Amino acid sequence: MTGKITTNNYEDMMRYKTSVIELLLLTLLLIIPITSCSNDKLEDYDGNVYEIVQIGNQTWMAENLKVTHYRDGTPIPNITEWQRWQKLSTGAYAVYENNEKYAQTYGYLYNWYAATDVRNIAPRGWHVPTDAEWKELEMTLGMSQSEVNIRRYRGTNEGSKLASNAILWEKGRKSGDLEFDSEFGTSGFNALPGGSRRDWDGFFLDMGSQAEFWTATEIPNNGAYNRLILYNYTGITRGIETLRTGFPIRLVKD
């Protein structure tokens, strides 16, 4: 006896297939973890949304952090007075020249204590990069293994690749300066010259000429590693600064 597909049989089969597909989709939704990253965006505790960029095997923020709370909701103190800033041994942030108009473009300036506080300044799934993770980024952009461990100005044009928005940078005067490199702004990292806050007197300086970033790697009794991009140099400086210094922060995905 030959089987024959009737209209009722066909409709039953389609309903069965639809049910199976819906069950599979529901299962996927339940097992995929919810993170703070959605496609090409990242959202912090305060609801600020940031662009992100894939560079090699790493995913980075493409903007400076401007969150005012740790992950658990604890406020990060905003210290405006230089007398208090110079004595800090706990986490704090500032906005350049205590003027909120700069925050939207350049983010906030955090001391190292805030960057590495156990309550976490980063949303779940993200963290402040270590010195080693910065090295990985730099080598992805072309820095040699022999240069990456040096503590000073190094590299070829990796700084130019990370920087962007030439109009915000102090104008270079010679062909070897940051913005004149042919690969200026090509990485999508969008480093901007947001300046810093000095540790010993709380003075704000270097907006327009320098982009600086913390790493999470401390040098005992000495400070912590940072990165510096200068308007008149195409490479990247690997330096050490005291923990009270205020720098912008970029996060990298876990």
Disulfide bonds with the S-S distance in Angstrom:
none
